[in-house]
């Protein structure tokens, strides 16, 4: 089990990641992609994803801007994207997966299914979805929600 101290220490790196990324989220369009990502790109090194350069693609629930989906020096796969979620819609049905992820809400009003309960998420909030935990994300506001997703697989899909 991860101690509160270790979690806080790990979250200390989040502001730097947000500065580099500009913002984070997850849509079903990304989930439909190949689970292995693009290993042909090689190991991801130091990279800055500039907000102005992100290219959003329309999805049935909003839009998504893929940032990366490839191995790093310490992870079998790092997948990051920015999602835009239209009012009244969910990014996908509640589901489970082996990989863990962070969702950071940039704009809007959302709810996340966390530990069996729907919890309100406001701008700047960070959601951690643990491995195999049932989770979901929905826009309960009146404007488009924008969020960033950081998703990692350190163990080739084995629990």
C-alpha positions as CSV (number, residue, x, y, z in Angstrom):
1,X,0.0,0.0,0.0
2,X,1.3,3.5,-0.8
3,X,1.6,5.7,2.2
4,X,0.2,9.2,2.4
5,X,3.8,10.5,2.6
6,X,4.8,8.7,-0.6
7,X,1.7,9.9,-2.4
8,X,2.3,13.5,-1.4
9,X,5.9,13.2,-2.5
10,X,4.8,11.8,-5.9
11,X,2.3,14.5,-6.3
12,X,5.0,17.1,-5.8
13,X,6.0,16.4,-9.4
14,X,2.6,17.2,-10.8
15,X,3.0,21.0,-11.0
16,X,6.0,20.6,-13.2
17,X,4.2,18.1,-15.4
18,X,1.2,20.5,-15.7
19,X,3.5,23.3,-16.7
20,X,5.1,21.1,-19.4
21,X,1.7,19.8,-20.6
22,X,-0.5,22.8,-20.2
23,X,-3.4,20.5,-18.9
24,X,-4.9,16.6,-18.8
25,X,-8.2,13.9,-19.5
26,X,-9.6,10.5,-21.0
27,X,-12.1,9.7,-23.7
28,X,-13.3,6.4,-25.1
29,X,-11.7,7.2,-28.5
30,X,-8.3,6.7,-26.8
31,X,-9.4,3.5,-25.1
32,X,-10.2,2.0,-28.5
33,X,-6.6,2.4,-29.7
34,X,-4.1,-0.4,-29.6
35,X,-3.3,-1.3,-26.0
36,X,0.4,-1.6,-26.8
37,X,0.8,2.0,-28.0
38,X,3.5,2.9,-30.5
39,X,6.8,1.3,-29.3
40,X,8.2,2.1,-32.8
41,X,8.7,5.6,-31.5
42,X,11.2,4.4,-29.0
43,X,11.8,5.6,-25.5
44,X,10.2,8.9,-24.7
45,X,12.8,11.5,-23.6
46,X,12.4,15.0,-22.3
47,X,9.5,16.5,-24.2
48,X,7.2,19.6,-23.9
49,X,3.7,19.4,-25.2
50,X,2.7,23.0,-26.0
51,X,-1.0,23.8,-25.6
52,X,-1.1,25.8,-28.8
53,X,0.3,22.9,-30.8
54,X,-2.2,20.3,-29.5
55,X,-4.5,19.0,-32.3
56,X,-8.0,18.0,-31.1
57,X,-10.0,15.4,-33.0
58,X,-13.8,15.3,-32.6
59,X,-15.3,12.3,-30.8
60,X,-18.9,11.4,-30.1
61,X,-18.7,12.9,-26.6
62,X,-16.4,15.9,-27.3
63,X,-12.8,15.9,-28.5
64,X,-9.4,14.5,-27.7
65,X,-5.8,15.6,-28.4
66,X,-3.4,12.6,-28.1
67,X,0.0,13.5,-26.7
68,X,1.9,10.3,-26.5
69,X,1.5,6.5,-26.1
70,X,5.0,4.9,-25.8
71,X,7.5,3.5,-23.5
72,X,9.7,5.6,-21.2
73,X,12.9,4.7,-19.4
74,X,10.9,3.3,-16.4
75,X,7.5,2.4,-17.9
76,X,6.4,-0.1,-20.5
77,X,3.9,2.5,-21.6
78,X,3.0,6.2,-20.9
79,X,-0.2,7.4,-22.5
80,X,-1.2,11.1,-22.1
81,X,-4.0,13.0,-23.8
82,X,-6.2,16.0,-23.3
83,X,-10.0,15.6,-23.4
84,X,-12.9,17.9,-24.0
85,X,-16.2,16.5,-22.7
86,X,-19.5,18.1,-23.8
87,X,-22.1,19.0,-21.1
88,X,-24.2,16.2,-19.8
89,X,-22.0,13.4,-21.3
90,X,-19.7,10.8,-19.9
91,X,-16.3,10.1,-21.4
92,X,-17.2,6.3,-21.3
93,X,-19.2,3.9,-19.3
94,X,-17.7,3.0,-15.9
95,X,-15.0,0.4,-16.4
96,X,-11.8,-1.2,-14.9
97,X,-8.3,-1.7,-16.3
98,X,-4.9,-2.8,-15.0
99,X,-3.1,0.5,-15.7
100,X,-3.3,3.4,-13.3
101,X,-4.1,7.0,-14.2
102,X,-4.4,10.6,-13.1
103,X,-7.1,12.9,-14.4
104,X,-6.6,16.6,-13.8
105,X,-9.5,18.9,-14.5
106,X,-8.6,22.1,-16.2
107,X,-12.0,23.6,-16.9
108,X,-15.6,22.7,-16.2
109,X,-17.6,20.8,-13.6
110,X,-17.4,17.0,-13.5
111,X,-18.0,14.0,-11.4
112,X,-15.8,11.0,-11.1
113,X,-16.8,7.5,-9.9
114,X,-14.3,6.8,-7.2
115,X,-14.4,4.0,-4.6
116,X,-18.1,3.3,-5.5
117,X,-19.3,6.9,-5.1
118,X,-19.7,9.8,-7.6
119,X,-17.5,12.7,-6.3
120,X,-17.6,16.3,-7.6
121,X,-14.5,17.4,-9.4
122,X,-13.6,21.1,-9.8
123,X,-10.9,22.8,-11.8
124,X,-7.5,22.0,-10.5
125,X,-8.7,18.7,-8.8
126,X,-6.6,15.6,-9.3
127,X,-8.3,12.2,-9.6
128,X,-6.2,9.0,-9.1
129,X,-7.8,5.8,-10.6
130,X,-6.0,2.8,-9.1
131,X,-5.4,-0.4,-10.9
132,X,-8.7,-2.4,-11.4
133,X,-10.8,0.2,-9.6
134,X,-14.2,0.8,-11.2
135,X,-14.1,4.4,-12.4
136,X,-16.0,6.8,-14.7
137,X,-15.9,10.5,-15.5
138,X,-18.9,12.7,-16.5
139,X,-19.5,16.4,-17.2
140,X,-22.2,17.7,-14.9
141,X,-21.8,21.3,-15.8
142,X,-23.2,23.6,-18.6
143,X,-19.9,24.1,-20.5
144,X,-17.4,21.9,-22.1
145,X,-15.0,20.3,-19.6
146,X,-11.3,20.2,-20.4
147,X,-9.1,17.6,-18.6
148,X,-5.7,16.0,-18.9
149,X,-5.0,12.3,-18.5
150,X,-1.7,10.6,-17.5
151,X,-2.0,6.9,-17.8
152,X,0.9,4.4,-17.2
153,X,1.6,0.7,-17.4
154,X,4.7,-0.3,-15.6
155,X,4.3,-4.1,-15.8
156,X,3.1,-5.1,-19.3
157,X,-0.5,-5.5,-18.1
158,X,0.2,-8.0,-15.3
159,X,-1.2,-7.4,-11.8
